[in-house]
Amino acid sequence: MNWGVFEGLLSGVNKYSTAFGRIWLSLVFIFRLLVYVVAAERVWSDDHKDFDCNTRQPGCTNVCFDHFFPVSHIRLWALQLILVTCPSLLVIMHVAYREAKQQRHRAAGGDDCRHVYLNPGKKRGGLWWTYLFSLFFKAGVDVIFLYIFYRFYRNYTLPRVVKCELPPCPNVVDCFISRPTEKTIFTLFMVVTSCVCVVLSLVEAAYLIGKR
C-alpha cells in the first residue's frame, strides 16, 4: 500500500469534515483499518486449513466449511471498509470540481472577475447535499453489513463445535473451528466499532441539518 497517497487522502477528508467527521475518520483508521491489517487477517489466515471434522470422507470437510462460513469475515470486512470510505472520496471530488471550475472562470475573466465560489470547500449548495448523502450512505453500509454478519453468524459468535450432516458426509459429524474465542472477540470488536461509526454519522447528519 502506498501510505503517502493514503495519508494525502486522509488529510483531504479531514480538511472538509466537521469535528464529528474527524472523529469518525480516526475511529475507522485506527480501530477498524489498522486492526484489520495488523491482527484480523492473521487470526483468520488458518480458518479453512484448521477446520477439522471427525471423518475422512473426501469432500465432507469442504462442504461443511462452505456451509458454516459462506463468506469469510475478512472479505466481508474488506468490502465494508471499501464501501464505507468511498463517500468521503466523493466529497473530495466535489470540492476538486468546484476548485477546477473556479480556476477556469478566473482564467477566462482574469483575477478581478467575480468568484464562482467564495470558498469551494464550504458546505453550501450542492456540496452540502453531497456531504449529507455521504453520511447517510456510510451509516447505511454499516447497518447492512451488521445485518449480513448477524444472518451468517448468529449473535456474531462462533461456536467451538458445529454438527454437519450434508452430503457427502456419511452421517452427522462434528467439526471444530480454529480459535473460535479469539475470532468471536475480534468480531464483537468490529461490530461495536461499526455501531459507534453509525451513531457518529447520524449525529453529524443531525448537526449539519440543525446548523443549516
C-alpha positions in Angstrom: 0.0 0.0 0.0 1.2 3.5 -0.9 0.9 5.2 2.5 1.9 8.6 1.1 -1.1 8.6 -1.1 -3.3 7.3 1.6 -2.0 10.0 4.1 -2.8 12.7 1.5 -6.2 11.3 1.1 -6.9 11.3 4.8 -5.7 14.9 5.1 -8.1 15.9 2.3 -11.0 14.2 4.0 -10.1 15.8 7.3 -9.9 19.2 5.7 -13.5 19.2 4.6 -15.0 17.3 7.6 -16.7 18.6 10.7 -15.4 17.6 14.2 -17.7 14.6 14.2 -16.4 13.6 10.8 -12.8 13.8 12.0 -13.7 11.5 15.0 -15.4 9.1 12.6 -12.3 9.0 10.3 -9.9 8.4 13.3 -12.1 5.6 14.5 -12.2 4.0 11.1 -8.5 4.3 10.5 -7.2 3.3 14.0 -9.8 0.8 15.3 -11.0 -0.7 12.0 -8.4 -0.4 9.3 -5.3 -0.9 11.4 -6.9 -3.7 13.4 -7.9 -5.4 10.2 -4.5 -5.1 8.6 -2.4 -5.9 11.7 -4.4 -8.5 13.5 -7.6 -9.7 11.9 -6.0 -11.1 8.7 -3.6 -13.2 10.7 -6.4 -14.6 13.0 -8.4 -15.8 10.0 -5.5 -17.0 7.9 -5.9 -20.6 9.1 -9.7 -20.7 9.1 -10.0 -23.3 6.3 -6.8 -25.2 7.0 -7.6 -25.9 10.7 -11.3 -26.6 10.2 -11.3 -30.3 11.3 -14.2 -32.7 11.0 -14.1 -36.2 12.6 -14.4 -38.0 9.3 -12.1 -38.9 6.4 -14.9 -38.9 3.8 -13.5 -36.9 0.8 -15.2 -33.6 0.3 -17.1 -33.6 3.6 -14.9 -31.1 5.4 -15.0 -28.7 2.4 -18.8 -28.9 2.1 -19.3 -28.3 5.9 -16.8 -25.4 5.9 -18.7 -23.7 3.0 -22.0 -24.2 4.8 -20.9 -22.6 8.1 -18.6 -20.0 6.5 -20.3 -18.9 3.3 -18.3 -15.7 3.2 -15.1 -15.1 5.1 -15.2 -12.4 7.8 -12.0 -10.9 6.3 -13.5 -10.5 2.8 -16.7 -9.0 4.2 -14.8 -6.5 6.4 -12.6 -5.6 3.4 -15.7 -4.9 1.3 -17.3 -3.0 4.1 -14.3 -0.8 4.6 -14.1 0.0 0.9 -17.8 0.9 0.6 -17.8 2.9 3.8 -14.9 5.1 2.8 -16.0 5.8 -0.8 -18.5 8.6 0.1 -15.7 10.6 1.7 -13.8 10.5 -1.6 -17.0 11.7 -3.3 -16.9 14.8 -1.1 -13.2 15.4 -2.1 -14.1 15.0 -5.8 -16.9 17.5 -5.5 -14.6 20.1 -3.8 -12.0 19.4 -6.6 -14.7 20.0 -9.2 -15.5 23.4 -7.6 -11.9 24.4 -7.5 -11.4 23.5 -11.1 -14.5 25.4 -12.1 -13.2 28.4 -10.1 -9.8 28.2 -11.9 -11.5 28.1 -15.4 -13.6 31.0 -14.5 -10.6 33.0 -13.3 -8.6 32.1 -16.4 -11.4 33.3 -18.6 -12.1 36.6 -16.8 -8.9 37.4 -15.1 -8.1 37.8 -11.4 -10.5 40.7 -11.0 -13.5 38.6 -12.1 -16.3 37.6 -9.6 -15.6 34.4 -7.8 -17.9 31.5 -8.6 -17.3 30.1 -5.0 -16.0 32.3 -2.2 -14.8 29.1 -0.5 -15.0 25.9 -2.6 -14.8 23.8 0.5 -17.7 25.5 2.2 -20.5 23.1 2.7 -23.2 25.0 0.9 -25.5 24.3 -2.0 -24.7 21.0 -3.8 -21.7 20.2 -1.6 -23.9 20.3 1.4 -26.2 17.7 -0.2 -23.2 15.6 -1.2 -21.8 15.6 2.3 -25.2 14.8 3.8 -25.7 12.0 1.3 -22.2 10.6 2.2 -23.2 10.5 5.9 -26.4 8.5 5.3 -24.6 6.2 2.8 -21.9 5.4 5.3 -24.4 4.7 8.1 -26.5 2.6 5.7 -23.5 0.5 4.6 -22.5 -0.3 8.2 -26.1 -1.2 9.1 -26.4 -3.5 6.1 -23.2 -5.3 6.9 -24.1 -5.6 10.6 -27.3 -7.4 9.4 -25.3 -9.6 7.0 -23.0 -10.7 9.7 -25.9 -11.4 12.0 -27.6 -13.6 9.4 -24.4 -15.5 8.6 -23.1 -15.8 12.2 -26.0 -15.7 14.7 -25.3 -13.3 17.6 -21.9 -12.6 16.0 -20.3 -15.5 17.8 -18.5 -18.6 16.5 -19.3 -22.0 18.3 -16.4 -24.3 19.2 -18.2 -27.3 17.6 -20.6 -27.5 14.7 -22.6 -30.5 13.6 -22.8 -31.2 9.9 -24.8 -33.8 8.0 -24.6 -32.5 4.5 -23.7 -35.0 1.7 -21.2 -36.4 1.0 -20.7 -36.8 4.8 -21.7 -40.4 5.8 -23.5 -39.3 9.0 -23.7 -36.4 11.5 -20.1 -35.3 12.0 -18.6 -32.9 14.5 -16.5 -30.1 13.0 -14.1 -27.9 15.1 -13.4 -24.3 14.3 -9.9 -22.9 14.8 -9.6 -20.4 17.6 -13.3 -19.6 18.0 -13.0 -17.5 21.1 -10.3 -15.2 19.6 -12.4 -14.8 16.4 -15.5 -14.1 18.4 -13.7 -11.3 20.3 -12.5 -9.7 17.1 -15.9 -10.0 15.5 -17.6 -8.3 18.5 -14.9 -5.6 18.5 -15.6 -4.8 14.8 -19.4 -4.9 15.5 -19.1 -2.4 18.3 -16.9 0.0 16.3 -19.3 -0.2 13.4 -22.2 0.7 15.7 -20.2 3.7 17.1 -19.5 4.8 13.5 -23.2 4.6 12.6 -24.1 6.8 15.7 -21.4 9.3 14.8 -22.6 9.6 11.2 -26.2 10.1 12.3 -25.1 12.7 14.9 -23.1 14.5 12.3 -26.1 14.5 9.9 -28.3 15.9 12.6 -25.7 18.6 13.3 -25.5 19.6 9.7 -29.3 19.8 9.3 -29.7 21.7 12.6 -26.9 24.1 11.7 -28.4 24.9 8.3 
